Amino acid sequence: MKKIVKVGNIECGAKDLFLISGPCVIEEESIMMKTAEKLKVFQSA
């Protein structure tokens, strides 16, 4: 069973990937930038 939660005009749990992260998972800027680059490649596929 899939649950879709609407936040504003965004449907979380729908067909598109939806990630939530915050400062607690970012230890330093270089890690954040590496992660962003990987997500950019993943999103393009």
VMD Tcl script that draws the C-alpha trace (Angstrom):
set ca {
  {0.00 0.00 0.00}
  {1.40 3.38 -1.02}
  {0.60 6.55 0.90}
  {0.77 9.90 -0.87}
  {1.01 13.01 1.29}
  {0.47 16.40 -0.30}
  {2.65 19.28 0.94}
  {1.60 22.45 -0.84}
  {1.51 21.44 -4.51}
  {4.04 18.61 -4.08}
  {2.86 15.01 -3.75}
  {5.30 13.08 -1.54}
  {5.22 9.38 -2.33}
  {4.00 9.85 -5.89}
  {5.94 8.73 -8.97}
  {8.83 11.20 -8.58}
  {11.69 10.74 -6.13}
  {11.26 12.91 -3.05}
  {14.09 13.36 -0.55}
  {14.12 15.17 2.75}
  {17.40 16.10 4.38}
  {18.69 18.77 6.63}
  {21.70 20.07 8.48}
  {21.83 16.95 10.66}
  {23.02 14.88 7.67}
  {25.51 17.42 6.30}
  {28.88 17.21 8.02}
  {30.75 19.50 5.66}
  {30.25 21.39 2.41}
  {32.30 18.95 0.29}
  {30.01 16.06 1.27}
  {26.95 18.14 0.37}
  {28.42 19.05 -3.04}
  {29.38 15.44 -3.84}
  {25.89 14.29 -2.91}
  {24.30 17.02 -5.04}
  {26.40 15.98 -8.06}
  {25.38 12.31 -7.66}
  {21.71 13.28 -7.35}
  {21.99 15.46 -10.44}
  {23.32 12.50 -12.47}
  {20.66 10.20 -11.00}
  {17.88 12.67 -11.81}
  {19.06 12.97 -15.43}
  {18.87 9.21 -16.03}
}
mol new
graphics top color blue
foreach p $ca { graphics top sphere $p radius 0.5 }
foreach p [lrange $ca 0 end-1] q [lrange $ca 1 end] { graphics top cylinder $p $q radius 0.2 }
display resetview
